[in-house]
Amino acid sequence: MSLEIRKTSKWWYGRWMKDGQRNCTKLDVEVEGEPGSKERADSEKAAQAALEIVIAGVKEQKRPEDLVQEIHRVKFGHKIGNIPLSGLFTAWKNIPRKRQPKEPYVNWAERTIGRLLDYIKEYHSKVKDMAGVDRKIAEGFMRAEEKRKVSPKTYNAELILLRGAFDHLREDAGMLTNPFNKLVTKDQETFHRKPFSPEELKAVVDAAQHDPLMRPLIIVGVCTAMRRGDACLLKWEAIDLKNGFVTVKTSKTGETVEIPMLPMLREELGRHPRQASGFIFPELAAMYQKNPDGINWRLGKIFEDVGFINEQEIEDRNEGRAKAGLPPLEISRRADVHADRGEEIGLRTCNIRGFHSFRVTWITMALAAGVPMELVRRVTGHKAADVVLKNYFKPGRTEFSKLITGAMPAMMLGSGEVKKTPGELLEEAIKELEGLPALSKKAGAALTKKRDRAVTLMRKVKEMVEPQTIEVTTA
């Protein structure tokens, strides 16, 4: 056995023979000092000891993490710290971060790590610390999650969580490799929220008029594209009534967004006593912090009043009513609020008609009306345009076709004509009026004044309809 130094590396290398085979490995010991110096001698001594440990480990078939511990002990006089599995969640929670995760995510992470520990306890009971978790255990746990029929999105989230946890804690746990590193994420079929049409939005807002707690939440969602938590916890400090803007640091991404204040939102804010600071909707904020599911339930009742209810839900209710001798429900149904993921895809159905639909609706209508992507992203806080287009721009097929057709030149449309927008038609009418020949002073003074007045009014109407809001359906 011998040591060697390579010009291209700062590490010692060791060579030895086994079963007539020549072996070489990089040792976890740096080459230090100049030749002949005490530092070089100490470094060489540590490398020699490390090589002996490696060879002994090969003979005894020691685990790689045990070799790491021994080499660390030779170099520094003590072993690397150990993390027991019982302390895995606490260690993950205490990882230094630029921004601490929100409580719902922490709770979800605790449940996920808890299932991993339960799996190890049941199938690998001798493993008590992180260093004992190998790739076999990692693969086995993720297969167990597949058998639970978690959705691909949940599977990927769990894998990313555990991969990150072991990556950050690996050295402190004395692990040579991350057992989750080579496991791959799944292709996932994403179920997106459906946008509302303007008529549907009006119906939802009208249905909320009798619920003083939900009405402001819905109006904020409709007018700002804010997420539910940010809308519930909206503060007076974020409101600039003079300039007509809402400025909020989003809780999910930490991005600061700027949102022009629409008249409907300004009117709603006027119903609430103006304060120097604090929550605009204190009761709503308190409910969100204590019982967010209660908010979802009340929103669900409003959506149901408008006709957004699962067909299966109606059938189940009517079945119960029939058993009780009651007549079937008379419900004017618009569409389902959940999509079935399929038995092999996920544990639960996916909500496609919830508060987040207001965000999808706002983005879809803004982009369809020609609002530049850069301005939409200033409102939503998204950094990447492809995220907006993939997850939030959801026009129905009819409206999608109209948008494309309206943007193409006449020569591509066959008929030679393009359907003009109200703004374009108004502009033509204005030019016709302005192009009328001058009238005599005696006969035309009054008519000229009326013509000019008509032109002024038409220009105001043109400003109101441009950019035109295009109706978006759920087709």
C-alpha angles and dihedrals in degrees: 000000000000144000128236140186124217125206091223096053139056092210133090117245126208131209130197141155126243126174090346091305122121113228131192130184138174110246122219090240125101124226104244135185132004123300110281095020125122090243091056091048093050090046092051091048091053090047091051091051090047091052091051090051091050093050091046090049091052091052093046093038093234120183115263091242090056090055090050089053093050094048090048089051092052092049101042106017096246139064126257114268116270125224115206116217089241088064097045097102093046091049090050092048091052095052107125109254137179089227125017116236119251121260096253090055092046090051091049091048090051091053092048094049088045091057090050091053091047090052092050092046091053101042105021104029094161092064109093104159139045093254089066094059107101134176092270090060092045092051092046093053093049090050088052089054089052089054088054084061095235114174119260088250092055092043091053093046091052093047092049091048094051094041090053094044094052091042093055095041100036098099094044088050093051095244123153095203140012108252092207096050099093096042110106130221122243131249105252134208104221121212109207127202114257119240122234124237118236089256091052091048090053091049091052093048091047091050090052095055091092094051108072091188098051099034096074092042092054093046091050090050093048095047103038110028087228121157118254097256094048091048094049092048097043111146133205090242088069094057122091103182094173095060095026100240139130114208117190137166103224117234095217102051103011090234118143111233130196117210125186109231112243119212094249090057093046089052091050092049088052089064092063124073109256114242132186091236143345134071118331090212104032096175092049091048091051092050092049091051094047106029115011090165088062089060090052090051093052092046088050091055091053092048089049091053088056092050103264102132134126115261089224090055091057091048092050092049093048090049089056092046091050090054088051092049093249126138118254120270118265103220125163098219123201104175145323120280094208135050121213110239092201127249094275097045112055148353097240140030117260122247109233098165110052139111090292088064088075088061092049090047094050093049094044094050094044094051093042089053091054102259106157116254091237091060093045090054091050087059098043101035094231114150097198125056092209090062090056094047095044100044108024114024100086113155117171116253093255093052091042089056092048092051093052094042093049091052097051124089119256093251090065094051100062097222093070090229132099121202105247126223121243088253092056092048091050091050090053091050091050091052091049091053093045090049095058112119117259115267126223115269092241098049104025111041094096093042092048090053091050091047091052090047090051091050091051093050092047091052090053090051090048090055090051096053098042121119088031116225108233117211113243120203130191096245 
